[in-house]
Amino acid sequence: MEILKPAMAGTLESSDAQVMVEPGEDGIELTLESSVMNQYGRQIKATVLETLERLGVENARVAVVDKGALDCTIKARVECAVFRSCGKSSADIPWGGAVR
């Protein structure tokens, strides 16, 4: 899947994450801020990268601001931001099939 335009999903509320994606070059460039970075930073990074891989995103700049979100929330925010950036309508989204 190709990132066509900047897009965002999520909020900065407690237990949520805000994910911003935009077109990039030469792979995935990930920026991560988290209120629980010391405890879960590696897991959050792995979740984001795994979700992008399953969606087929190869080149993108991704910024995540995490406020203690669960893995399922992070996956949902990444998926939503990517679909928004590709111009997918709700009718074209393979809900439940792209991210496991």
QUIWO-V366666 format. One record per backbone hydrogen bond with DSSP energy under -0.5 kcal/mol. CO is the residue of the C=O (numbers start at 1). NH is the residue of the N-H. Records with the same first field share a line. If there is no record, write none. Layout:
CO=NH / NH
This chain:
1=58
2=4
7=21
9=19
13=16
16=67 / 69
17=19
18=65
19=9
20=63
21=7
22=61
27=29 / 60
28=30
29=62
31=64
33=66
34=37
36=40
37=41
40=44
41=45
42=46
43=47
44=48
45=49
46=50
47=51
48=52
49=53
50=54
51=55
52=56 / 57
53=56
56=58
59=3 / 24
60=29 / 62
61=22
62=31
63=20
64=33 / 66
65=18
66=35
67=15
70=74
71=75
72=76
73=77
74=78
75=79
76=80
77=81
78=82
79=83
80=84
81=85
82=86
83=88
84=87
85=4 / 5
89=92 / 93
93=95
94=97 / 98
